[in-house]
Structures are given as C-alpha cells and as structure tokens.
C-alpha cells in the first residue's frame, strides 16, 4: 500500500481509472510529467501528486489540514494512534465529515451512509457531493451493527421491541442515527415511540451509556458489546469506507497509516474484533 517513487503506465492508469492508452496519450502530449528509462515510461510520484492536485483545483492546489474527519470507528481510531501518523481527528458523524471534506477541512473522512433508494453504501452520497474533486473512496470494513443491551433485557430482540424503552440516540449528522431513523420508520414506528437518553457522540459513548444503566439499548457495533459485558442483537451489516484526498494519499501522514495497515499487528487487531470484516481493505470503490 506504500507509494513507489515512480509509477508505471499500468499503475498510473489504475490510479487515474483510465485505460493505459490514455496514459500514453497524456505522456505524448506533455500533459503529465514523465521520464523514460530503458525504453519504458516512468512517472515520478511526487510530480504526479502535484499534477493531480493542480488539475482538480484549477492550479491552486491548496493543502488540506492533516485532519481525519467523519464517523467514529474504534478500529480506525486505534490504527491512527498506533501508526503514529500524526493525523489529528475530528470525528462527529458521516454527514458532518462529508461536508467538511468537501470544504477542504481535512484529508480524509470515514463514512457509513446508506442510500435507501439505490440500496448501497456511501457511493451515491460521495459521488453527488464530491463531483470534480480529486478524491478516492476506498473500503475500510464491513461492520455488524445492531442493538446493544444489558443481559437482563432479554425482551429486546429486535427494533420493534424498543418501543417504550430508553434508547441512546446519536447526533443527527451521524451515519448511525440516520440509519436507525430510516430502519425505525421502515418498521412502522414513530419517533416518539421511544424514550431518548442524552445524545452520545461516539460509538464508545453510546455503548457506555447502556453499560452504566442510563439507557436500555443503543444502536451500536457488535465489536463494542462484549468488552462492556453487554448482549448484542444483530440488525444490519454496514459498509464503512474512507474518502481520501488524492494528493494527501501520497503524503507522509497517510503513507504512515497505510504502511501500518499492512502489518501483522493491525491484522491481529482486526481479526480479534467481532463483527468486523476487513477482507476488502483498500479496494477502490469510487474515484473522483
């Protein structure tokens, strides 16, 4: 996952999501920086970064602040710390992160936005919001989400059973809350059918509220239920993706994170988290 100093024709074609013939045309016209060695075209990664940035911003190429935006994910938060990549975090929900990313307030954003009409995750919202931006959406994980409840609350066996119970809401900008609201409406329930506790602004805070007895249930991740001694009722498998600025992808902070994701340390951690599937980690799902 680490970037080489030079890119081959195929690597540049994959990066730009174009055919190799198009790369040869770009090189012949002088539009893209390149050099030739032993009869082969090579593209200096640093100059390619600058070219991509300039092409997408009219030549201004203003650097984004080294901040990771979007939704809270416990595995991602741990990887950002352990990799010592130097990226700060401002994790206040998928919709908030997408808006801030488009405004240039960070280099990447974690998203889990369900598109009810299209039946997919993240791509419709990203494609609509990021048209014309030099950004790429890559897979992070598929996460199992459901109801996190105290063991004695055995009667909570699905969404309808939340009626009349005290529930932990998330902030309106979060993917968790927008997903819950959609599923709650699809189940034929009204917003006033549940008693809402104070808003929890992270996955950990939501589950902790239940563990401390301040609520009966949260719409949380399976991976966080067991550490708090709580039960879990599965509801949906959701896709969590990373929206990354193309220029920032090649910079030292993101490269440090990407390098750490290739280690056995990361793989062991991911394998130990129930309800996480990182099989497609790094797969490109959308390219602006």
DOMI-147940 format. One record per residue (C-alpha): residue in one letter; chain; y negated, z negated, x. Coordinates in nm, 2 decimals, always signed. Layout:
REM residues N
{residuo->A cadena->A yy->Y zz->Z xx->X}
...
END
This chain:
REM residues 288
{residuo->X cadena->A yy->+0.00 zz->+0.00 xx->+0.00}
{residuo->X cadena->A yy->-0.23 zz->-0.02 xx->+0.30}
{residuo->X cadena->A yy->-0.45 zz->+0.28 xx->+0.36}
{residuo->X cadena->A yy->-0.39 zz->+0.50 xx->+0.67}
{residuo->X cadena->A yy->-0.67 zz->+0.61 xx->+0.89}
{residuo->X cadena->A yy->-0.61 zz->+0.97 xx->+0.80}
{residuo->X cadena->A yy->-0.48 zz->+1.12 xx->+0.47}
{residuo->X cadena->A yy->-0.26 zz->+1.43 xx->+0.45}
{residuo->X cadena->A yy->-0.31 zz->+1.71 xx->+0.20}
{residuo->X cadena->A yy->-0.05 zz->+1.56 xx->-0.03}
{residuo->X cadena->A yy->-0.19 zz->+1.20 xx->+0.00}
{residuo->X cadena->A yy->-0.54 zz->+1.33 xx->-0.08}
{residuo->X cadena->A yy->-0.41 zz->+1.53 xx->-0.37}
{residuo->X cadena->A yy->-0.23 zz->+1.23 xx->-0.51}
{residuo->X cadena->A yy->-0.55 zz->+1.02 xx->-0.47}
{residuo->X cadena->A yy->-0.77 zz->+1.27 xx->-0.65}
{residuo->X cadena->A yy->-0.50 zz->+1.35 xx->-0.91}
{residuo->X cadena->A yy->-0.53 zz->+1.73 xx->-0.83}
{residuo->X cadena->A yy->-0.29 zz->+1.99 xx->-0.71}
{residuo->X cadena->A yy->-0.26 zz->+2.05 xx->-0.33}
{residuo->X cadena->A yy->-0.41 zz->+2.40 xx->-0.38}
{residuo->X cadena->A yy->-0.73 zz->+2.23 xx->-0.49}
{residuo->X cadena->A yy->-0.74 zz->+2.02 xx->-0.18}
{residuo->X cadena->A yy->-0.71 zz->+2.34 xx->+0.04}
{residuo->X cadena->A yy->-1.00 zz->+2.49 xx->-0.16}
{residuo->X cadena->A yy->-1.21 zz->+2.18 xx->-0.11}
{residuo->X cadena->A yy->-1.15 zz->+2.19 xx->+0.26}
{residuo->X cadena->A yy->-1.22 zz->+2.56 xx->+0.29}
{residuo->X cadena->A yy->-1.55 zz->+2.52 xx->+0.11}
{residuo->X cadena->A yy->-1.65 zz->+2.23 xx->+0.33}
{residuo->X cadena->A yy->-1.70 zz->+2.01 xx->+0.03}
{residuo->X cadena->A yy->-1.46 zz->+1.75 xx->+0.16}
{residuo->X cadena->A yy->-1.46 zz->+1.60 xx->+0.51}
{residuo->X cadena->A yy->-1.15 zz->+1.71 xx->+0.71}
{residuo->X cadena->A yy->-1.03 zz->+1.79 xx->+1.06}
{residuo->X cadena->A yy->-0.73 zz->+1.99 xx->+1.19}
{residuo->X cadena->A yy->-0.46 zz->+1.87 xx->+1.43}
{residuo->X cadena->A yy->-0.15 zz->+2.07 xx->+1.54}
{residuo->X cadena->A yy->-0.23 zz->+2.32 xx->+1.26}
{residuo->X cadena->A yy->-0.24 zz->+2.06 xx->+0.99}
{residuo->X cadena->A yy->-0.54 zz->+1.94 xx->+0.78}
{residuo->X cadena->A yy->-0.62 zz->+1.57 xx->+0.80}
{residuo->X cadena->A yy->-0.88 zz->+1.38 xx->+0.61}
{residuo->X cadena->A yy->-1.05 zz->+1.07 xx->+0.76}
{residuo->X cadena->A yy->-1.01 zz->+0.79 xx->+0.51}
{residuo->X cadena->A yy->-1.35 zz->+0.64 xx->+0.58}
{residuo->X cadena->A yy->-1.54 zz->+0.96 xx->+0.52}
{residuo->X cadena->A yy->-1.32 zz->+1.03 xx->+0.21}
{residuo->X cadena->A yy->-1.43 zz->+0.70 xx->+0.07}
{residuo->X cadena->A yy->-1.79 zz->+0.78 xx->+0.12}
{residuo->X cadena->A yy->-1.74 zz->+1.13 xx->-0.03}
{residuo->X cadena->A yy->-1.57 zz->+1.00 xx->-0.34}
{residuo->X cadena->A yy->-1.84 zz->+0.74 xx->-0.39}
{residuo->X cadena->A yy->-2.12 zz->+0.99 xx->-0.35}
{residuo->X cadena->A yy->-1.95 zz->+1.25 xx->-0.57}
{residuo->X cadena->A yy->-1.92 zz->+0.99 xx->-0.86}
{residuo->X cadena->A yy->-2.27 zz->+0.84 xx->-0.83}
{residuo->X cadena->A yy->-2.50 zz->+1.14 xx->-0.75}
{residuo->X cadena->A yy->-2.50 zz->+1.04 xx->-0.39}
{residuo->X cadena->A yy->-2.64 zz->+0.69 xx->-0.43}
{residuo->X cadena->A yy->-2.31 zz->+0.51 xx->-0.37}
{residuo->X cadena->A yy->-2.44 zz->+0.15 xx->-0.42}
{residuo->X cadena->A yy->-2.19 zz->-0.10 xx->-0.30}
{residuo->X cadena->A yy->-2.04 zz->-0.33 xx->-0.57}
{residuo->X cadena->A yy->-2.04 zz->-0.71 xx->-0.51}
{residuo->X cadena->A yy->-1.70 zz->-0.84 xx->-0.39}
{residuo->X cadena->A yy->-1.60 zz->-1.00 xx->-0.72}
{residuo->X cadena->A yy->-1.28 zz->-0.97 xx->-0.92}
{residuo->X cadena->A yy->-1.36 zz->-0.96 xx->-1.29}
{residuo->X cadena->A yy->-1.18 zz->-0.96 xx->-1.62}
{residuo->X cadena->A yy->-0.89 zz->-1.16 xx->-1.76}
{residuo->X cadena->A yy->-0.73 zz->-1.47 xx->-1.61}
{residuo->X cadena->A yy->-0.38 zz->-1.41 xx->-1.48}
{residuo->X cadena->A yy->-0.21 zz->-1.70 xx->-1.29}
{residuo->X cadena->A yy->-0.01 zz->-1.48 xx->-1.06}
{residuo->X cadena->A yy->-0.32 zz->-1.27 xx->-0.97}
{residuo->X cadena->A yy->-0.54 zz->-1.58 xx->-0.92}
{residuo->X cadena->A yy->-0.27 zz->-1.72 xx->-0.68}
{residuo->X cadena->A yy->-0.25 zz->-1.39 xx->-0.49}
{residuo->X cadena->A yy->-0.62 zz->-1.37 xx->-0.45}
{residuo->X cadena->A yy->-0.62 zz->-1.72 xx->-0.29}
{residuo->X cadena->A yy->-0.31 zz->-1.67 xx->-0.08}
{residuo->X cadena->A yy->-0.42 zz->-1.34 xx->+0.06}
{residuo->X cadena->A yy->-0.74 zz->-1.48 xx->+0.19}
{residuo->X cadena->A yy->-0.90 zz->-1.15 xx->+0.09}
{residuo->X cadena->A yy->-1.24 zz->-1.30 xx->+0.04}
{residuo->X cadena->A yy->-1.29 zz->-1.17 xx->-0.32}
{residuo->X cadena->A yy->-1.47 zz->-1.41 xx->-0.55}
{residuo->X cadena->A yy->-1.36 zz->-1.43 xx->-0.91}
{residuo->X cadena->A yy->-1.54 zz->-1.43 xx->-1.25}
{residuo->X cadena->A yy->-1.26 zz->-1.43 xx->-1.50}
{residuo->X cadena->A yy->-1.40 zz->-1.45 xx->-1.85}
{residuo->X cadena->A yy->-1.19 zz->-1.21 xx->-2.05}
{residuo->X cadena->A yy->-1.08 zz->-0.85 xx->-2.06}
{residuo->X cadena->A yy->-1.38 zz->-0.71 xx->-2.26}
{residuo->X cadena->A yy->-1.63 zz->-0.91 xx->-2.05}
{residuo->X cadena->A yy->-1.46 zz->-0.78 xx->-1.73}
{residuo->X cadena->A yy->-1.46 zz->-0.42 xx->-1.85}
{residuo->X cadena->A yy->-1.83 zz->-0.44 xx->-1.95}
{residuo->X cadena->A yy->-1.93 zz->-0.60 xx->-1.62}
{residuo->X cadena->A yy->-1.72 zz->-0.35 xx->-1.42}
{residuo->X cadena->A yy->-1.89 zz->-0.05 xx->-1.58}
{residuo->X cadena->A yy->-2.23 zz->-0.22 xx->-1.50}
{residuo->X cadena->A yy->-2.12 zz->-0.24 xx->-1.13}
{residuo->X cadena->A yy->-2.09 zz->-0.62 xx->-1.12}
{residuo->X cadena->A yy->-1.76 zz->-0.63 xx->-0.94}
{residuo->X cadena->A yy->-1.50 zz->-0.42 xx->-0.75}
{residuo->X cadena->A yy->-1.21 zz->-0.48 xx->-0.99}
{residuo->X cadena->A yy->-1.11 zz->-0.62 xx->-1.33}
{residuo->X cadena->A yy->-0.79 zz->-0.75 xx->-1.48}
{residuo->X cadena->A yy->-0.73 zz->-0.61 xx->-1.83}
{residuo->X cadena->A yy->-0.48 zz->-0.65 xx->-2.11}
{residuo->X cadena->A yy->-0.63 zz->-0.47 xx->-2.41}
{residuo->X cadena->A yy->-0.41 zz->-0.35 xx->-2.69}
{residuo->X cadena->A yy->-0.50 zz->-0.03 xx->-2.87}
{residuo->X cadena->A yy->-0.36 zz->-0.07 xx->-3.22}
{residuo->X cadena->A yy->-0.42 zz->+0.29 xx->-3.33}
{residuo->X cadena->A yy->-0.28 zz->+0.45 xx->-3.01}
{residuo->X cadena->A yy->-0.01 zz->+0.19 xx->-2.97}
{residuo->X cadena->A yy->-0.08 zz->+0.15 xx->-2.60}
{residuo->X cadena->A yy->-0.25 zz->-0.08 xx->-2.35}
{residuo->X cadena->A yy->-0.57 zz->-0.05 xx->-2.15}
{residuo->X cadena->A yy->-0.59 zz->+0.32 xx->-2.10}
{residuo->X cadena->A yy->-0.78 zz->+0.41 xx->-2.42}
{residuo->X cadena->A yy->-1.04 zz->+0.15 xx->-2.37}
{residuo->X cadena->A yy->-1.08 zz->+0.22 xx->-2.00}
{residuo->X cadena->A yy->-1.10 zz->+0.60 xx->-2.05}
{residuo->X cadena->A yy->-1.37 zz->+0.56 xx->-2.31}
{residuo->X cadena->A yy->-1.58 zz->+0.31 xx->-2.10}
{residuo->X cadena->A yy->-1.53 zz->+0.45 xx->-1.75}
{residuo->X cadena->A yy->-1.59 zz->+0.82 xx->-1.80}
{residuo->X cadena->A yy->-1.75 zz->+0.96 xx->-1.49}
{residuo->X cadena->A yy->-1.68 zz->+0.65 xx->-1.28}
{residuo->X cadena->A yy->-1.48 zz->+0.66 xx->-0.96}
{residuo->X cadena->A yy->-1.22 zz->+0.41 xx->-1.07}
{residuo->X cadena->A yy->-0.85 zz->+0.39 xx->-1.10}
{residuo->X cadena->A yy->-0.63 zz->+0.18 xx->-1.33}
{residuo->X cadena->A yy->-0.31 zz->+0.05 xx->-1.17}
{residuo->X cadena->A yy->-0.02 zz->-0.15 xx->-1.31}
{residuo->X cadena->A yy->-0.01 zz->-0.52 xx->-1.23}
{residuo->X cadena->A yy->+0.26 zz->-0.67 xx->-1.45}
{residuo->X cadena->A yy->+0.42 zz->-0.68 xx->-1.79}
{residuo->X cadena->A yy->+0.38 zz->-1.03 xx->-1.93}
{residuo->X cadena->A yy->+0.56 zz->-1.21 xx->-2.21}
{residuo->X cadena->A yy->+0.32 zz->-1.37 xx->-2.45}
{residuo->X cadena->A yy->+0.39 zz->-1.60 xx->-2.74}
{residuo->X cadena->A yy->+0.34 zz->-1.94 xx->-2.89}
{residuo->X cadena->A yy->+0.33 zz->-2.23 xx->-2.65}
{residuo->X cadena->A yy->+0.42 zz->-2.55 xx->-2.85}
{residuo->X cadena->A yy->+0.53 zz->-2.91 xx->-2.78}
{residuo->X cadena->A yy->+0.91 zz->-2.95 xx->-2.80}
{residuo->X cadena->A yy->+0.88 zz->-3.17 xx->-3.11}
{residuo->X cadena->A yy->+0.71 zz->-2.89 xx->-3.30}
{residuo->X cadena->A yy->+1.03 zz->-2.71 xx->-3.37}
{residuo->X cadena->A yy->+0.90 zz->-2.58 xx->-3.71}
{residuo->X cadena->A yy->+0.66 zz->-2.34 xx->-3.53}
{residuo->X cadena->A yy->+0.89 zz->-2.05 xx->-3.50}
{residuo->X cadena->A yy->+0.65 zz->-1.76 xx->-3.54}
{residuo->X cadena->A yy->+0.29 zz->-1.66 xx->-3.62}
{residuo->X cadena->A yy->+0.30 zz->-1.74 xx->-4.00}
{residuo->X cadena->A yy->+0.41 zz->-2.10 xx->-3.92}
{residuo->X cadena->A yy->+0.07 zz->-2.16 xx->-3.76}
{residuo->X cadena->A yy->-0.09 zz->-2.18 xx->-4.10}
{residuo->X cadena->A yy->-0.24 zz->-2.53 xx->-4.14}
{residuo->X cadena->A yy->-0.18 zz->-2.62 xx->-3.77}
{residuo->X cadena->A yy->-0.43 zz->-2.69 xx->-3.50}
{residuo->X cadena->A yy->-0.45 zz->-2.39 xx->-3.27}
{residuo->X cadena->A yy->-0.62 zz->-2.33 xx->-2.93}
{residuo->X cadena->A yy->-0.85 zz->-2.02 xx->-2.95}
{residuo->X cadena->A yy->-0.97 zz->-1.82 xx->-2.65}
{residuo->X cadena->A yy->-1.32 zz->-1.68 xx->-2.60}
{residuo->X cadena->A yy->-1.38 zz->-1.37 xx->-2.82}
{residuo->X cadena->A yy->-1.41 zz->-1.14 xx->-2.51}
{residuo->X cadena->A yy->-1.06 zz->-1.22 xx->-2.40}
{residuo->X cadena->A yy->-0.76 zz->-0.99 xx->-2.45}
{residuo->X cadena->A yy->-0.56 zz->-1.28 xx->-2.56}
{residuo->X cadena->A yy->-0.79 zz->-1.36 xx->-2.86}
{residuo->X cadena->A yy->-0.84 zz->-1.00 xx->-2.96}
{residuo->X cadena->A yy->-0.46 zz->-0.95 xx->-2.96}
{residuo->X cadena->A yy->-0.40 zz->-1.27 xx->-3.15}
{residuo->X cadena->A yy->-0.66 zz->-1.18 xx->-3.41}
{residuo->X cadena->A yy->-0.50 zz->-0.84 xx->-3.46}
{residuo->X cadena->A yy->-0.15 zz->-0.98 xx->-3.49}
{residuo->X cadena->A yy->-0.27 zz->-1.26 xx->-3.72}
{residuo->X cadena->A yy->-0.43 zz->-1.00 xx->-3.96}
{residuo->X cadena->A yy->-0.12 zz->-0.78 xx->-3.94}
{residuo->X cadena->A yy->+0.08 zz->-1.08 xx->-4.05}
{residuo->X cadena->A yy->-0.14 zz->-1.10 xx->-4.37}
{residuo->X cadena->A yy->-0.32 zz->-1.42 xx->-4.26}
{residuo->X cadena->A yy->-0.69 zz->-1.50 xx->-4.28}
{residuo->X cadena->A yy->-0.90 zz->-1.66 xx->-4.00}
{residuo->X cadena->A yy->-0.95 zz->-1.98 xx->-4.20}
{residuo->X cadena->A yy->-0.57 zz->-2.04 xx->-4.24}
{residuo->X cadena->A yy->-0.56 zz->-2.23 xx->-3.91}
{residuo->X cadena->A yy->-0.75 zz->-2.53 xx->-3.77}
{residuo->X cadena->A yy->-0.91 zz->-2.43 xx->-3.44}
{residuo->X cadena->A yy->-0.95 zz->-2.66 xx->-3.14}
{residuo->X cadena->A yy->-1.23 zz->-2.60 xx->-2.89}
{residuo->X cadena->A yy->-1.22 zz->-2.27 xx->-2.71}
{residuo->X cadena->A yy->-1.01 zz->-2.26 xx->-2.39}
{residuo->X cadena->A yy->-1.15 zz->-2.01 xx->-2.13}
{residuo->X cadena->A yy->-0.83 zz->-1.96 xx->-1.92}
{residuo->X cadena->A yy->-0.46 zz->-1.93 xx->-1.97}
{residuo->X cadena->A yy->-0.41 zz->-2.27 xx->-1.80}
{residuo->X cadena->A yy->-0.67 zz->-2.44 xx->-2.01}
{residuo->X cadena->A yy->-0.51 zz->-2.32 xx->-2.33}
{residuo->X cadena->A yy->-0.17 zz->-2.44 xx->-2.24}
{residuo->X cadena->A yy->-0.30 zz->-2.77 xx->-2.10}
{residuo->X cadena->A yy->-0.48 zz->-2.84 xx->-2.43}
{residuo->X cadena->A yy->-0.14 zz->-2.83 xx->-2.61}
{residuo->X cadena->A yy->+0.03 zz->-3.04 xx->-2.34}
{residuo->X cadena->A yy->-0.24 zz->-3.31 xx->-2.38}
{residuo->X cadena->A yy->-0.18 zz->-3.33 xx->-2.75}
{residuo->X cadena->A yy->-0.52 zz->-3.18 xx->-2.85}
{residuo->X cadena->A yy->-0.35 zz->-2.89 xx->-3.04}
{residuo->X cadena->A yy->-0.02 zz->-2.79 xx->-3.18}
{residuo->X cadena->A yy->+0.00 zz->-2.44 xx->-3.03}
{residuo->X cadena->A yy->-0.16 zz->-2.18 xx->-2.81}
{residuo->X cadena->A yy->-0.11 zz->-1.81 xx->-2.78}
{residuo->X cadena->A yy->-0.01 zz->-1.83 xx->-2.41}
{residuo->X cadena->A yy->+0.22 zz->-1.70 xx->-2.14}
{residuo->X cadena->A yy->+0.58 zz->-1.79 xx->-2.10}
{residuo->X cadena->A yy->+0.53 zz->-1.85 xx->-1.73}
{residuo->X cadena->A yy->+0.30 zz->-2.14 xx->-1.80}
{residuo->X cadena->A yy->+0.50 zz->-2.32 xx->-2.08}
{residuo->X cadena->A yy->+0.78 zz->-2.47 xx->-1.86}
{residuo->X cadena->A yy->+0.55 zz->-2.62 xx->-1.59}
{residuo->X cadena->A yy->+0.38 zz->-2.82 xx->-1.86}
{residuo->X cadena->A yy->+0.71 zz->-2.92 xx->-2.03}
{residuo->X cadena->A yy->+0.64 zz->-2.71 xx->-2.34}
{residuo->X cadena->A yy->+0.85 zz->-2.48 xx->-2.55}
{residuo->X cadena->A yy->+0.79 zz->-2.11 xx->-2.59}
{residuo->X cadena->A yy->+0.83 zz->-1.87 xx->-2.89}
{residuo->X cadena->A yy->+0.81 zz->-1.51 xx->-2.77}
{residuo->X cadena->A yy->+0.59 zz->-1.27 xx->-2.97}
{residuo->X cadena->A yy->+0.49 zz->-0.97 xx->-2.76}
{residuo->X cadena->A yy->+0.53 zz->-0.81 xx->-2.41}
{residuo->X cadena->A yy->+0.19 zz->-0.71 xx->-2.29}
{residuo->X cadena->A yy->+0.07 zz->-0.49 xx->-2.01}
{residuo->X cadena->A yy->-0.18 zz->-0.63 xx->-1.76}
{residuo->X cadena->A yy->-0.35 zz->-0.37 xx->-1.54}
{residuo->X cadena->A yy->-0.61 zz->-0.37 xx->-1.26}
{residuo->X cadena->A yy->-0.91 zz->-0.15 xx->-1.29}
{residuo->X cadena->A yy->-1.04 zz->-0.09 xx->-0.93}
{residuo->X cadena->A yy->-1.34 zz->+0.09 xx->-0.79}
{residuo->X cadena->A yy->-1.20 zz->+0.37 xx->-0.57}
{residuo->X cadena->A yy->-1.44 zz->+0.30 xx->-0.29}
{residuo->X cadena->A yy->-1.36 zz->-0.07 xx->-0.29}
{residuo->X cadena->A yy->-0.98 zz->+0.01 xx->-0.28}
{residuo->X cadena->A yy->-1.02 zz->+0.11 xx->+0.09}
{residuo->X cadena->A yy->-1.24 zz->-0.18 xx->+0.19}
{residuo->X cadena->A yy->-1.11 zz->-0.48 xx->+0.38}
{residuo->X cadena->A yy->-1.10 zz->-0.73 xx->+0.09}
{residuo->X cadena->A yy->-0.89 zz->-0.51 xx->-0.14}
{residuo->X cadena->A yy->-0.68 zz->-0.39 xx->+0.16}
{residuo->X cadena->A yy->-0.60 zz->-0.76 xx->+0.24}
{residuo->X cadena->A yy->-0.49 zz->-0.82 xx->-0.11}
{residuo->X cadena->A yy->-0.28 zz->-0.51 xx->-0.13}
{residuo->X cadena->A yy->-0.12 zz->-0.59 xx->+0.20}
{residuo->X cadena->A yy->-0.03 zz->-0.94 xx->+0.07}
{residuo->X cadena->A yy->+0.13 zz->-0.79 xx->-0.24}
{residuo->X cadena->A yy->+0.38 zz->-0.61 xx->-0.02}
{residuo->X cadena->A yy->+0.51 zz->-0.94 xx->+0.13}
{residuo->X cadena->A yy->+0.83 zz->-1.13 xx->+0.06}
{residuo->X cadena->A yy->+0.61 zz->-1.43 xx->-0.02}
{residuo->X cadena->A yy->+0.45 zz->-1.25 xx->-0.31}
{residuo->X cadena->A yy->+0.77 zz->-1.11 xx->-0.44}
{residuo->X cadena->A yy->+0.94 zz->-1.45 xx->-0.44}
{residuo->X cadena->A yy->+0.65 zz->-1.60 xx->-0.63}
{residuo->X cadena->A yy->+0.65 zz->-1.32 xx->-0.89}
{residuo->X cadena->A yy->+1.03 zz->-1.35 xx->-0.93}
{residuo->X cadena->A yy->+1.00 zz->-1.72 xx->-1.00}
{residuo->X cadena->A yy->+0.76 zz->-1.68 xx->-1.29}
{residuo->X cadena->A yy->+0.94 zz->-1.65 xx->-1.63}
{residuo->X cadena->A yy->+0.82 zz->-1.36 xx->-1.84}
{residuo->X cadena->A yy->+0.68 zz->-1.15 xx->-1.56}
{residuo->X cadena->A yy->+0.79 zz->-0.80 xx->-1.46}
{residuo->X cadena->A yy->+0.61 zz->-0.65 xx->-1.16}
{residuo->X cadena->A yy->+0.85 zz->-0.36 xx->-1.12}
{residuo->X cadena->A yy->+0.57 zz->-0.11 xx->-1.16}
{residuo->X cadena->A yy->+0.32 zz->-0.29 xx->-0.95}
{residuo->X cadena->A yy->+0.07 zz->-0.04 xx->-0.80}
{residuo->X cadena->A yy->+0.17 zz->+0.25 xx->-1.02}
{residuo->X cadena->A yy->-0.14 zz->+0.46 xx->-1.12}
{residuo->X cadena->A yy->-0.18 zz->+0.46 xx->-1.50}
{residuo->X cadena->A yy->-0.53 zz->+0.63 xx->-1.52}
{residuo->X cadena->A yy->-0.76 zz->+0.79 xx->-1.27}
{residuo->X cadena->A yy->-1.13 zz->+0.85 xx->-1.34}
END
